[in-house]
Amino acid sequence: MRKLIICLITILCMLFLSSCSMGGSRVGMLNGGSDEKKAAAKLEQVIEAIKNKDKDSLKSLFSQKALSEAVGFGDNIDGLFDFIQGEVDSWEKSSGPSVSEESNYGHVKKEVNSYYYVNTDKQKYFFLLQDYPVYTDHPDNVGLYLFLVVKAEDREKIYDGDEKILYDGDKKLSPAGIYLPIK
């Protein structure tokens, strides 16, 4: 009887001690899924604005910082509407999202970069969205900072330092607003 009690206690201890690791980290599952869902929701808002050719709706997704730093934002919206050919019918995640979060004594900055292929009835596109959903010290930075669109076949070119789109050699560039580097 004593051996049975010791075995039961040992089994219960093992279950309690390993319960946090069963099925993956709960915190990781909750936060990872949340970032991915929020990025997909942001993409859906962008796609809806494109479908409706709604300039105000699209503009409202961007941070005040992006709007102030972007060159020719209004013209770039028109250029985007002209560039996207056909009706959007589907999208799929390319990779990511990649998330960078800094937290220093309650000062939080979170950057989410998400990458998608968006299909229309005429063309396939690559969308890159750089979003700051949280920026406690600078609320004007909250929102999309960059929305880059290229045809899917040009996706690799945006990372080529010789093209000077996102990189100039090894130096990272930070264009703001709507960016259509290859038309």
C-alpha positions in Angstrom: 0.0 0.0 0.0 2.8 2.4 0.9 4.5 1.8 -2.5 1.2 2.6 -4.3 0.9 5.9 -2.4 4.5 6.8 -3.2 3.9 6.0 -6.9 0.7 8.1 -7.0 2.4 11.0 -5.4 5.4 10.7 -7.8 3.0 10.6 -10.9 1.0 13.6 -9.6 4.2 15.6 -9.1 5.5 14.7 -12.6 2.1 15.9 -14.1 2.1 19.1 -12.2 5.7 19.9 -13.0 5.4 19.2 -16.7 1.9 20.7 -17.3 3.3 24.1 -18.4 5.3 22.5 -21.2 2.5 20.3 -22.5 1.4 21.4 -25.9 4.0 24.3 -26.1 4.3 27.4 -24.1 0.9 28.9 -23.4 2.3 32.5 -23.4 4.0 31.8 -26.8 0.8 30.4 -28.2 -1.3 33.2 -27.0 1.0 36.0 -28.1 2.1 34.5 -31.4 -1.4 33.7 -32.6 -2.5 37.2 -31.5 0.2 38.9 -33.6 -0.6 36.8 -36.6 -4.3 37.4 -36.3 -3.8 41.2 -35.8 -1.5 41.3 -38.9 -4.0 39.4 -40.9 -6.8 41.8 -39.8 -4.6 44.8 -40.8 -4.1 43.2 -44.2 -7.9 42.7 -44.5 -8.4 46.4 -43.8 -5.9 47.3 -46.5 -7.4 45.0 -49.0 -10.9 46.3 -48.3 -9.7 49.9 -48.8 -8.1 48.8 -52.1 -11.3 47.0 -53.3 -13.4 50.1 -52.5 -10.7 52.5 -53.7 -11.2 54.3 -50.4 -8.4 56.8 -49.9 -9.5 58.0 -46.5 -9.9 54.5 -45.1 -6.4 53.5 -46.3 -4.9 56.7 -45.0 -6.4 56.2 -41.6 -4.4 52.9 -41.2 -1.0 54.8 -41.3 0.7 56.5 -38.4 1.0 60.2 -38.2 4.8 59.8 -38.4 4.5 57.8 -41.7 2.1 60.4 -43.1 4.5 63.3 -42.3 7.6 61.5 -43.6 6.0 60.0 -46.8 6.7 61.9 -50.0 3.6 62.4 -52.1 1.3 60.2 -50.0 -1.9 61.1 -51.9 -0.3 60.5 -55.3 1.0 57.2 -54.0 -2.5 56.1 -53.1 -3.7 56.9 -56.6 -0.6 55.0 -58.0 -1.5 52.0 -55.8 -5.0 51.9 -57.1 -3.7 52.0 -60.6 -1.0 49.5 -60.0 -3.3 46.8 -58.5 -4.9 45.2 -61.6 -8.1 43.2 -61.3 -10.3 42.3 -58.3 -8.6 40.9 -55.2 -9.9 37.3 -54.8 -7.5 35.7 -52.2 -4.4 36.1 -50.1 -1.9 33.9 -48.4 0.9 34.4 -45.9 4.4 34.5 -47.4 6.2 34.3 -44.1 6.1 35.8 -40.6 5.0 37.9 -39.1 8.3 38.9 -37.6 7.8 40.7 -34.3 10.2 42.9 -32.4 9.1 44.1 -29.0 11.1 46.4 -26.6 9.8 46.9 -23.1 11.7 49.2 -20.7 10.0 50.1 -17.4 6.6 50.3 -19.0 7.8 52.0 -22.2 6.7 49.6 -24.9 7.6 49.6 -28.6 6.3 46.8 -30.8 7.1 46.4 -34.5 5.3 43.8 -36.6 6.5 43.1 -40.2 4.1 40.8 -42.2 4.5 39.4 -45.7 1.7 38.3 -48.0 0.9 37.2 -51.5 -2.3 38.8 -52.7 -4.0 37.4 -55.8 -6.3 39.2 -58.1 -8.0 37.8 -61.1 -5.2 39.3 -63.3 -2.0 39.3 -61.2 -0.2 38.1 -58.1 1.4 40.7 -55.8 3.7 40.7 -52.8 2.7 43.0 -49.9 5.0 44.0 -47.0 3.4 45.7 -44.1 5.5 47.4 -41.4 3.2 48.2 -38.5 3.7 49.6 -35.0 0.6 48.5 -33.0 2.1 49.7 -29.7 4.5 52.7 -29.1 3.8 54.1 -25.7 6.3 56.9 -25.8 5.3 58.2 -29.2 1.6 57.6 -29.9 2.0 59.4 -33.3 4.0 56.4 -34.4 1.2 53.9 -33.9 -0.1 52.5 -37.1 1.3 51.4 -40.5 4.7 52.9 -41.3 5.3 51.2 -44.6 3.1 49.4 -47.1 5.3 48.1 -49.9 3.7 46.5 -53.0 5.4 44.7 -55.9 4.4 42.0 -58.4 5.1 38.6 -56.8 7.9 37.9 -59.4 9.8 41.0 -58.2 9.7 40.0 -54.5 13.4 39.1 -54.3 14.5 42.4 -55.9 13.3 44.5 -52.8 16.0 42.9 -50.7 18.8 43.4 -53.3 21.1 46.1 -52.1 21.9 47.1 -55.6 18.3 47.9 -56.3 18.2 50.4 -53.4 14.6 49.5 -52.3 14.9 48.3 -48.7 18.7 48.2 -48.7 21.5 50.3 -50.1 24.3 47.8 -50.1 24.3 46.6 -46.5 22.5 49.7 -45.1 18.8 49.3 -44.3 16.6 52.0 -45.8 13.3 53.1 -44.1 10.9 54.4 -46.7 7.6 55.6 -45.2 4.0 55.4 -46.5 2.9 53.5 -49.6 5.9 52.4 -51.6 5.7 51.0 -55.2 9.4 50.7 -56.1 9.0 48.6 -59.2 6.1 49.3 -61.6 
